[in-house]
Amino acid sequence: MIVEPGSHAIGVWVVGSLAIAVGAVIFIGFLTPIASAAATVGYLMVGISSFLMTAANNLVSTSAAFNLAAMSGALVLLGPGAFSLDARLFGRREIIIPEVRRSPPQ
């Protein structure tokens, strides 16, 4: 395949390869917050860029891109699951909610 200097084929291959790599990293649960943050930024860029394209070039639904960005953002905040590599390598996070002692109403 011969790529011309003005062609966007190299950029498409790079972005596609990065998307596959981020998806694989999220799937196995390694460095989940970082990979999810990268996915969130990517989905937001796709959602915003769809407003700048003509109708003929708009291949991605804007609502789908923002929905995926919201899910990726939630994954950033929630973190990896119990069976992820992050849990095996760094230990599971345990959230301890302290018990508040209240005086009886008078």
CYANA upper distance limits for C-alpha pairs under 8 A (distance plus 0.5 A):
  3 VAL  CA      7 SER  CA      6.97
  3 VAL  CA      9 ALA  CA      7.55
  3 VAL  CA     10 ILE  CA      8.24
  8 HIS  CA     12 VAL  CA      6.76
  9 ALA  CA     13 TRP  CA      6.70
 10 ILE  CA     14 VAL  CA      6.67
 11 GLY  CA     15 VAL  CA      6.59
 12 VAL  CA     16 GLY  CA      6.41
 13 TRP  CA     17 SER  CA      6.45
 14 VAL  CA     18 LEU  CA      6.66
 15 VAL  CA     19 ALA  CA      6.63
 16 GLY  CA     20 ILE  CA      6.75
 17 SER  CA     21 ALA  CA      6.65
 18 LEU  CA     22 VAL  CA      6.57
 19 ALA  CA     23 GLY  CA      6.57
 19 ALA  CA     39 ALA  CA      8.15
 20 ILE  CA     24 ALA  CA      6.61
 21 ALA  CA     25 VAL  CA      6.68
 22 VAL  CA     26 ILE  CA      6.68
 22 VAL  CA     35 ALA  CA      6.19
 22 VAL  CA     36 SER  CA      8.25
 22 VAL  CA     38 ALA  CA      8.02
 22 VAL  CA     39 ALA  CA      7.37
 23 GLY  CA     27 PHE  CA      6.52
 23 GLY  CA     35 ALA  CA      8.47
 24 ALA  CA     28 ILE  CA      6.80
 25 VAL  CA     29 GLY  CA      6.49
 25 VAL  CA     30 PHE  CA      6.00
 25 VAL  CA     31 LEU  CA      7.76
 25 VAL  CA     32 THR  CA      7.67
 25 VAL  CA     35 ALA  CA      7.23
 26 ILE  CA     30 PHE  CA      6.89
 26 ILE  CA     31 LEU  CA      8.11
 26 ILE  CA     32 THR  CA      6.05
 26 ILE  CA     35 ALA  CA      6.73
 26 ILE  CA     36 SER  CA      7.34
 28 ILE  CA     84 SER  CA      6.66
 28 ILE  CA     85 LEU  CA      7.06
 29 GLY  CA     80 PRO  CA      6.41
 29 GLY  CA     81 GLY  CA      7.95
 29 GLY  CA     84 SER  CA      5.03
 29 GLY  CA     85 LEU  CA      5.77
 29 GLY  CA     86 ASP  CA      6.50
 30 PHE  CA     84 SER  CA      7.40
 30 PHE  CA     85 LEU  CA      5.76
 30 PHE  CA     86 ASP  CA      5.78
 31 LEU  CA     35 ALA  CA      6.73
 31 LEU  CA     86 ASP  CA      6.85
 32 THR  CA     36 SER  CA      6.31
 32 THR  CA     75 LEU  CA      8.21
 32 THR  CA     76 VAL  CA      7.57
 32 THR  CA     79 GLY  CA      6.78
 32 THR  CA     80 PRO  CA      6.31
 32 THR  CA     86 ASP  CA      7.86
 33 PRO  CA     37 ALA  CA      6.52
 33 PRO  CA     75 LEU  CA      7.50
 33 PRO  CA     76 VAL  CA      5.02
 33 PRO  CA     77 LEU  CA      7.90
 33 PRO  CA     79 GLY  CA      6.45
 33 PRO  CA     80 PRO  CA      8.16
 34 ILE  CA     38 ALA  CA      6.82
 34 ILE  CA     76 VAL  CA      7.93
 35 ALA  CA     39 ALA  CA      6.72
 36 SER  CA     40 THR  CA      6.54
 36 SER  CA     72 SER  CA      5.80
 36 SER  CA     73 GLY  CA      7.27
 36 SER  CA     75 LEU  CA      6.77
 36 SER  CA     76 VAL  CA      5.95
 37 ALA  CA     41 VAL  CA      6.76
 37 ALA  CA     72 SER  CA      7.43
 37 ALA  CA     73 GLY  CA      7.14
 37 ALA  CA     76 VAL  CA      6.58
 38 ALA  CA     42 GLY  CA      6.69
 39 ALA  CA     43 TYR  CA      6.58
 39 ALA  CA     69 ALA  CA      7.67
 39 ALA  CA     72 SER  CA      6.81
 40 THR  CA     44 LEU  CA      6.61
 40 THR  CA     68 LEU  CA      8.01
 40 THR  CA     69 ALA  CA      5.11
 40 THR  CA     70 ALA  CA      7.79
 40 THR  CA     72 SER  CA      5.71
 40 THR  CA     73 GLY  CA      6.32
 41 VAL  CA     45 MET  CA      6.66
 41 VAL  CA     69 ALA  CA      7.88
 42 GLY  CA     46 VAL  CA      6.77
 42 GLY  CA     69 ALA  CA      8.42
 43 TYR  CA     47 GLY  CA      6.59
 43 TYR  CA     65 ALA  CA      5.88
 43 TYR  CA     66 PHE  CA      7.10
 43 TYR  CA     68 LEU  CA      7.01
 43 TYR  CA     69 ALA  CA      5.61
 44 LEU  CA     48 ILE  CA      6.57
 44 LEU  CA     65 ALA  CA      7.28
 44 LEU  CA     66 PHE  CA      6.77
 44 LEU  CA     69 ALA  CA      6.45
 45 MET  CA     49 SER  CA      6.38
 46 VAL  CA     50 SER  CA      6.74
 46 VAL  CA     60 VAL  CA      8.29
 46 VAL  CA     62 THR  CA      8.28
 46 VAL  CA     65 ALA  CA      6.91
 47 GLY  CA     51 PHE  CA      7.82
 47 GLY  CA     60 VAL  CA      8.45
 47 GLY  CA     61 SER  CA      8.26
 47 GLY  CA     62 THR  CA      5.46
 47 GLY  CA     63 SER  CA      7.96
 47 GLY  CA     65 ALA  CA      5.55
 47 GLY  CA     66 PHE  CA      6.38
 48 ILE  CA     52 LEU  CA      7.74
 48 ILE  CA     62 THR  CA      8.20
 49 SER  CA     53 MET  CA      7.05
 50 SER  CA     58 ASN  CA      6.39
 50 SER  CA     60 VAL  CA      7.66
 50 SER  CA     61 SER  CA      8.28
 50 SER  CA     62 THR  CA      6.79
 51 PHE  CA     62 THR  CA      8.44
 53 MET  CA     57 ASN  CA      6.52
 53 MET  CA     58 ASN  CA      6.43
 54 THR  CA     58 ASN  CA      6.76
 60 VAL  CA     64 ALA  CA      7.90
 60 VAL  CA     65 ALA  CA      7.66
 61 SER  CA     65 ALA  CA      6.87
 62 THR  CA     66 PHE  CA      6.81
 63 SER  CA     67 ASN  CA      6.47
 64 ALA  CA     68 LEU  CA      6.65
 65 ALA  CA     69 ALA  CA      6.68
 66 PHE  CA     70 ALA  CA      6.67
 67 ASN  CA     71 MET  CA      6.85
 68 LEU  CA     72 SER  CA      6.60
 69 ALA  CA     73 GLY  CA      6.52
 70 ALA  CA     74 ALA  CA      6.69
 71 MET  CA     75 LEU  CA      6.78
 72 SER  CA     76 VAL  CA      6.83
 73 GLY  CA     77 LEU  CA      7.05
 74 ALA  CA     78 LEU  CA      6.52
 75 LEU  CA     79 GLY  CA      6.08
 75 LEU  CA     80 PRO  CA      7.98
 80 PRO  CA     84 SER  CA      6.64
 80 PRO  CA     86 ASP  CA      7.08
 80 PRO  CA     87 ALA  CA      7.56
 81 GLY  CA     87 ALA  CA      7.58
 82 ALA  CA     87 ALA  CA      6.38
 82 ALA  CA     92 ARG  CA      7.32
 83 PHE  CA     87 ALA  CA      7.05
 83 PHE  CA     88 ARG  CA      7.95
 84 SER  CA     88 ARG  CA      7.08
 85 LEU  CA     89 LEU  CA      6.46
 86 ASP  CA     90 PHE  CA      6.07
 86 ASP  CA     91 GLY  CA      7.54
 86 ASP  CA     92 ARG  CA      8.42
 87 ALA  CA     91 GLY  CA      5.14
 87 ALA  CA     92 ARG  CA      5.36
 87 ALA  CA     93 ARG  CA      8.40
 88 ARG  CA     92 ARG  CA      8.04
